[in-house]
Amino acid sequence: MKFKLQAKDPNSSARAASITTDHGTIETPIFMPVGTVATVKGVHQKELKEEINPDIILGNTYHLYLRPKTDILRKAGGLHKFMNWDRNILTDSGGYQVYSLSANRKIKEEGVKFKSHIDGSYHFFTPENVMEVQREIGADIIMAFDECTPYPCDYKYAKRSMHMTHRWLDRCINHFEKTSPLYGYEQTLFPIVQGSTYKDLREQSAEYIANAGAEGNAIGGLSVGEPAEEMYAMTEVVTNILPEDKPRYLMGVGTPINLLENIALGVDMFDCVMPTRNGRNGMLFTAHGTINIKNKKWEDDFSPIDEMGITWVDTEYSKAYVRHLFTVNEMLGRQIATIHNLGFYLWLVREARKHILAGDFRTWKDKMVKQMDKRL
């Protein structure tokens, strides 16, 4: 993997860069649509490529391990071939999903025993077998196995968990270096900074992760219920320590405003289910605020979803029509809303990149944050 820093905003820590892997170049800042189980929910790959056009999408190790299972993915030649996607893929480690299964998992030094949400069967993730699973999935960028702590989190627990995540990282790196990619292209391992919302722990973790010397680094354990101000504070602590000449990925974040504020703090990569999940529930993001398309006020509004026409659905369909589709529980409504939201997120990070390159990102960002912080 190659990382090239191309520009820095003079009035913030925002940066524009490029990441190049064997599956192509990723221009940053970037938002990665979430393709949890080998699909970005509700969007055909053709639409994803031609309308939303991301350089990279995300797959989920936990879910892909359970279904379709890695033996199927290996027979298919890896996730790229299985889902017919020839661009970049990143897989998370499964740590967040294990965190979300708090009632059905047991964490110990060796790894995590967890109960499948599908059939109740028991499984065991270790740093070593998570590396094996991600080799079999075949993503371009893979994550080290970590423990994602909840919010709020007791300091002693957060500290103990952080140190275990660091020990797990050492095991991940050791096993990663002993194994080889399976499908003829390289894979890159990112470690993950933890430490909850404690500044000293975040500093310790960022130092440890920076010293690991990986080609890129991730920030985990945020966007788990903490106030946005705490997220930003912890992100700033970490980005001030992580090396400038490597990409920084903030996991699971977030709203359009979260993206811009964290770009200003020096983050390059994001993922979140919000544009797809909220879209399926009728919430549309726009540059001028958020629309609940189910509201009666849109019943006879025949204007386009978004006058900016970011994707084809924005000008092809009116707010009244999309509201009607939701009212009659028609699947097309959810598809239109999903395509719009993903298109908006990708438009937003690409506009951010343009303004970083132009040197006026901070001014544009402040204006956009005010505009988007409205319910229409």
N, C-alpha and C positions, 0 to 999 in steps of 0.2 A: 504494500500500500504506500502511496506517495501523498504527502500533504504539502500544499503550497499556499502560503499566506499572501494574499494579493493586495489587500488594503485594510487600513484601520481608520475608524471614525475619529476625528480630532477631538470630539467633545464627549466621548464615551469609550467603553472598552469593546464596542462592536467591531467585528471583523468580517471581511469577505475572503473566502479561500476556496480551494478545490481539493477534493480527495479523489485519488484515482486508484481503482482496483482492476482486476482482470475483467470485470463486467462493466467497466466504463467510468466516466468522471461524474462526481457529485459536486455540484456548486453549492456552497454554503453562504449564509445560513440555509438549512434545509429542514423541512418537516417531512417525516416518514409516515405515510398512511399505514395503519395497523392491519396486517393480514394474518390475524391470529391463527386460523386453521387452514392455511394455504389459500386464503381468499380475503380480499378487502370486502367486507360484508356489503352485499347489494350492488356491487360494481363489477361488470364484466372486464376482463383484462384489456380488451380492445378499447373500452371507454377510459379505463385507467391510464393506458398509454397515450391515447390520442387527445383526450380532453383534459385530464388532470396532470398527466405527464411528469410524474415524480422520477427522480434519478435513482431512488431507493425506497423499498418498502420494508416493513418489519414482520417477522414471523415469530411465533411463540413456542419455545422449546417444550414447556410443560404440555401444552395442548397437542402439539404435533407428536410428541412422544406417546401420548395416550391414543391419539387417532390422527392419521391413519396408522401410526406406529412406524418406527424407523426402518424396519425390514422392508416395508412397502416403499418408503422413500429411497432406500438404497437400490432396490430393484428398478425403480423408475429412473435412477441416475441422479438423484438429489432433488431438492425442492424446486430449483429453477425449472428443471424439465417436467417435474410432476405437475406444476401449475402453469407451465408455458409462460415463464417470465424470464427474459434474457437480460434484465438489468440487475442492479445490486439488491441484495437482501441482507438484513441484519437480524440476528436472533437474540432475544434476551435469554437469560440463563435459567429461568424458571423460579428464581428466588422470590420474585414478587407474587407469583401465583401460590407458592408455598406459604408466604406470609398471609395471603388472603384466605388460606385454609386453616386458620388458627385453631379451629375446633377439631380438626382432623389431621394433625401432624405433630411429630415429636422431633425436636432438634437436639442433636448431640454433636460432639466433636467430629465423629466420623462422617456425618451427613444428616440428612433429613428423611425420616420415614413419614409417608403421607398416604392418605386414603383418596383414591380416585373419586372425583365428583360424578363420574359417569356410572360406575358399577360397584363402587365400594371396595374394589380390590386394593391391596396394599403394595406400595412401591418404595424404593429407596434411592434418593439422589445423593451422590457424593461429588466432590469437585472433579474426581477422575471420570466418573461415568457421564457427568454432564458435558465434559469435553468430548467424550466418545459420541454422545447423542448429537452434539452440534457438528461434529465431523460428518456424521451420517446424514444430517439434514443438509449440510453443505452451504450454509450462508457465507457471504463474503466477510462479514464482521460478526464475531461471536463474543458473548459476554462471559466473564468469570462468574463462578457460582458465589453468591453472597446471601446474607440474611438481611431482608428489608425490615427494619424495626417499625412498630406502629407509632402513631402520634395520639396523645402524648406518650412519652416513653421515659421511664425511670433512668436517671443518669448511670447508675451502676449497670443496669441491663444494657443500655446503649453502649457503654464502654466495653463490656464483656463481649457483646455481639460484634462490635467493630473489630476487636482483636481477633475474634474467630474468623470473620470475613477476610482479614489479612492473612491468617494462616491458611485458609481455604484458597486464597489467591496464589500463594506459593505452591500449593499442590496442583492448582489448575495450570500454572505456568510450566511446572515440571512435567506434567502429563502431556500438555499441549506440545512441548518441545520433543517429546518421545514419539509422537504420532505424526502422521502425514495426512494431507488432504486426500480425499478419495476420488475427486472428479476432474482432476487435471487443471485446477486453478487454485491460487493461494487463498488462505483464510487468515484473518487478523484478529487477535485477541485483545479486548479492552477490559482492564480491571475497573472496579466500581468503588467510588468513595462512599463511605457511610459515616455515621456519627450523629444521627438524629438532628436535633436543632441546638446542639451544644457546640459553641464556637471552638473550644479547645479540642474537642473530639474531631470536629471537621478538619481542623488544621493538622492534627496528627495523621488522620486518614489520608488527607490530600498529599502530605509529605511522603507517606508510605507508598501510595499509589504512584506518585511522580517518580520515586526512586526505583520502582519496578522496571522502568524503562520501556514500557509498552509503546506501541505505535499510535495509540489513541487512548483516551480516558473517558470514563463515564461517571456521572454523579447520580447516585441512587438515594432512596429513602426520603425523597421530597414529594410534594403533591400527594400526601397520604392523609390530609386533613388539617395540616397546619395553616395558619393565616398566611396570605400571600407575602406579607412583609417579612415573615420569618423565612419563607422560601428564598426570597431575594437576598436576605442577609446571609444565609448559609451559602447560596450560590456565589456571592461575591467573595466570601472567605475562601472558597475552594478555587475559583478561577484566578484569584491572585497568586495561588501557589502552583497550580498545574502548569506544565510547560506550555509556552506560547506557540511553539513550533509543532504542536500536535493537536488533532481535533478534540473538542470537548462536547460530550453528549449528555444532556440533561434528560433523564428517563421519566416518561409518563407525564410530561408537561406539554400543554395545558390549554388554557383559554387563549384566544387571540392576543389579549392584553398580556398574559403571562409570557407568551412567546416574545413579544417586542421588548418587554422589560428585561428578560433574561438574555436576549441578543445584546442589549445594551451593556450587560455585565460580562460579555465575552463568550457566550455559549454558541456553538456552531450547529448542533443537531438536536432534534426534538422528535418525540412520538407521543401520541395520545389517542384514546378511543373517542374523545369528545366530539369531533366533527361527524363521525359515523353514528355513534350512539345517540347523540342529541338530534342529529338529522332524522333518524328513524322515529324519534319522539316528537318531531314537528318544530324543533328549534333551529332556525336558520341564522347563520352569522353573516353580517354585512359590514362594509366599511363605515356605515353610519349607525350601527347598533344591531341589536338582536331582535329577531322576529319570532313570535310564537304563531306559526301559520294556522294553528287551530282556532285562534281567536275570531270571533264573529266580525270584527272590524274589517277583515280581509275578504268577507263573503262576496262583495261586489267591487273589489279592487282589481281592475283588469290590466294594471300595469305589470311590467315584467318583474320576476322575482328580485332581480338586481339590475338596475339601469346600466351598471358598468359592463354587463355582459361578459363576466369573467369566464364562464363556460357556456356551452350551447344551450343548456337548460334554462339559463337566466333570461334569455330573450325568446325562447320557444314557448314558454309557459307563463301564464299570469298567476299572481298570488291567489286570485279567486279559484282558478282551476286546481292549483296544488292544495288549497284548503279543502276543496270539494273531495279530492282524492283521499285526504286524511279522514274526512267526515264519513265516507263510505268504506273506509278501511281497505282501500285499494293499494296493493303493493307498489304500484308505480309512484305513488306519492312519496313513499319512503326512499325509493331509488333516486328520484329527482332531488330530494332534500339532501341525500348523502353526497351525490355528485356535486351539488352546489357547494356544500360545506367544505369538502375536500379541495375543490377548485379554489375556494376562497382562501383556505389556509396556505395552499401553495402559492397563490398570487401574493399573499401577505409577506411571506418570507422572501419571495423574489423581488418584491418592491423594496423590502428592507435592504437586500443586497445592492440594488441600484442606488439607493440613497447612501449606503456606506461607501460605495465606489465614487459617488459624487461629492462626498464629504459633508453632507447635510443630514445625516441619519437622525441625530438627536432632535433637531427641530421637527422633522417629519414624524418621528416616533411620538413626541409629546402631543402633537396635533391628533394623530391617529388614536392614541389612548383615550383622549377626551371624546372623540367621535364615537368610538366603539363601546364606550361605557354607558350605553343607553338602551332602554327597552322601547322598541318602536311599536 
